[in-house]
Amino acid sequence: MKTLYSLYSKAFIFLMLSCATGLISSSPLQAQIYKAGALLGGNFADQRIVNGGDRLSTDMVFRPHLGVAAMIPLMDVVSIQAALIYSGQGHKISGNRLFVNYLQLQLLGMYFYSLNTSLQLFGAFGPSLNLGVSGNRKFNGSKESIDFGEDIKRMEIALIVGGGIQLALMGKPLQAGLFYNLGMTNIAASAGNNYYNRFLFLRFTWFFLANSM
């Protein structure tokens, strides 16, 4: 099983690098159109947990969300945004807590509506392919590492939906948005249990490698 997850991990990393390289070097896209930058935010992380048919009541944990992003306009109001993100997720329940850290590859379609020359509204929707890289849990005061494959599954697919505003910071596009991560994959390793990562997150993305707005 660990060999299988190792293969998954290598394939995931290869896919991420291939996508990033393809976005940057794609010949039909002109360099002056391409935008790249960094993102920073936070996850109001929580999980939907059903054990043996019983829905458990969990509490949110605030976890970090940071990475890099590239945006390529397809037309005046439509763009594709790809992002590679380190995303902290998890939950709290009855004084215990679970932290799981993921590498996420998000590919979002974005629609922009201009309010004026320097301010736009946007909506976003698209898939996210997530790879668990580390994690730990604290139960009854004892802390231990997560065993992927035994405790939870390593791979996950989610849908991302959200919106926000885009304005200019030092002449470069700055996005501030609120998004929802809808986990589509049951990450519970045990049969009969259901764990889904479902939560809101706030994100700021600054495309400092871009033409002026």
N, C-alpha and C positions, 0 to 999 in steps of 0.2 A: 504493500500500500504506500509506504514512504517513497519507493521508487517511482510509483505512478504520480504522486504529488510532485516529486522532483521534476519529472517530465512536464507536468502541467506548468510548473513555475518557469522552466526554461522556455516553453512555448509562449507563455504570457509575456515574458520579458522581450522575447524576439518580436512578438506582435507589437508591443509598445514602441520599440525602437524602429521597426519598419514603418509604422504609422507616422511617427515623428519625422523620420527621414523623408518619407513620401510627401508629407505636408510642406516641408521646407523646400524641397527640390523639384516639386511637380512643375514640369515645363510649361503647361498652359497658363500658369499663374505668374504674374509679373512681380518682381521683387518689391516694387513700390506699393503693391496692394497688401502684401503679407504683413501681419501684425503679430508680435510675440511679446510675452511679458510674464509677470509673476502674479500669483494669487494667494490670498491669505484670508482666513475666516475661522469659523467655529461650527461644530456640529452640536445640536441639541439632541444628542444621541439617545436612542431608545430601541427596544426590540419588542416585537409582538411574539409572545411565547405561549404555546399551548402544550401542556404536558398531559398525556393520557386523556385528552378531551377536555381538560380543565384550563381555562384561560387565566394566566397569572397576571397580577397587577404589578407593573414595573415602574420605576422612576427614571427620569432623564439624568444623564451625565453630560457635562459640557466637555467636549474633546476637540483637539486641534484639527485644522484643515488647511493645508498649504501645498503649493506646487507651482507648475509652470503651465502656460497656455499659449495656443496659437489660434488666430482667427483669420479666415479667408473669406472675403465677400464673394458671393455668387452673383448678386445683383445689388441694386441700390439699397434694398431693405431686407435682404436675406443673406445670412452668413452661416458658415460652418465653423464651430469652435471645438477644438480638441484640447484636452487637458490631461496632464499626468499629475496625480494628486496623492499625497500621503494623508490618509484620513483615519482619525481615531474614532472608534465606535464602541458600543457597549450598552450597559444598563446597570441600575441599582435595584435591589429587591431585599426588603427586610434587613437592612443594614449590611448586606453583602453586595459585591459588585463584580462586574465582568468588563474588562477592557480588551478590545481586539483592534489591531492596527492593520490597515489595508493599503495596498497600492491600487489606485483606481485609474482606469483609462476611460475617460468620458468623451463622447462624441455628440455634440448638441447642435441641433438646428436652431437658429436664432432669427427672429423677426423684429425689425426695428420700426418705430414710429417717431418721426421727428416732431418735437414741440417747437423748436427753433434751431438756429444754426449750431448751437453748442450743447443742446440737451435733447436726449432721445429716451423713449421708453422701449423696453424690449421684453419679449417672451421667449422662453427656451424649452426645448423638449428633446430627449434622446436617451440612448442606452449608456450604461456604465458597466464595464467588465472589471471585477474586483478580485484581487489576490490577497489573501491573508498572509501577513509576513511575521507577525508576532502577537503576543497577547498574554494576559494573566488574569487571574481571578482571586478574589479575597473572600474566603468563606470561614465564618466563625473565628475571625482574627488571623487565620492562616493564609499566606499568599503563595500561590504556585503558578507556574507557567502553563499556558494552554497547549494541549497536544492536538494539533490539527489531524483530522482523520479519526481520532478517538473521542474528542470532546465536541468539536464542530468541524464542518467541512471548510476546506480552504478556499474554494472557488465560489463566486457569487455573481449573479447578474441582477442589475437593478435598472429601473427607469427613473430618469431625472426630469422634473418639471418645475418651472419657476419663472420669475420675471424680476424686473428692476429698472434702474435708470443708467444711462451712460452720459457722462459729461467729460470735460477736459481738465486734466491736471498737468500743468506745465506744457500745454499744447498737445498732450497725448491722451488717448481714450482711457477713461477710468470707469469701470462698471461696478455698481453696488447692487447685489441681488439677494433675494430670498428664494430658496429652492426646497423641494421635497424629494427625498430619496425613498423610492418605493421598491423595497427588496422583493424580487420575484422568485428567488431561490430559497428553498428550505435548507438552512445551514445546519440543522440539528443532525448529529451523527447517529443518534439512537432512533430506531424505528418507533413510531407512535408519537414522537415529539415533533413540534413545529416551531422553528425559530426564524423570524424574518427581521432584517434591519430596516426599520421604517422611521424616518425622522426628518425634521426641518434642519436646514443649515443656512448660515449667512456667509456671503463671500464677497470680497473685494478683489477685482482683477484690474491691474494697471498694465496697459500695453505700451511700455516705454520704448520698444523697438517698432516704431510705426511713424507714418507720416503725421503731420499736424492735422488736427480736426478742422 
